[in-house]
Amino acid sequence: KKTLDAFKEPDLDTILGAYDIDTIAIGGWIRHICVMATTAEALKRGYSVMTSDEILFGYRETANLAARRMCLEYYRKNCRLFETSEDLIAGMEGGEGK
């Protein structure tokens, strides 16, 4: 992708629709910025979103802890937020979404 929001790529929504996907797990580089933009658009389009604290911020300390808390609160309210990527995978294997 060339922008923050992965849905700016015109084929993404088409591909997800072709496979009848209604739930997506989101992660990425400069994670909390790009992931937030993609998440907001995915929710607007009716997708359920799964991610984790680890995927968003990694295991390193985040310089701005207040921003991290605000970001995580957004995900808790709007998405299925897992603590680790392993927890997220277990949730997907457990049949959350399609």
Helices and strands as residue ranges (DSSP letters): G 6-8, H 10-18, E 23-25, H 31-44, E 48-52, H 53-57, H 65-78, E 80-82, H 85-93
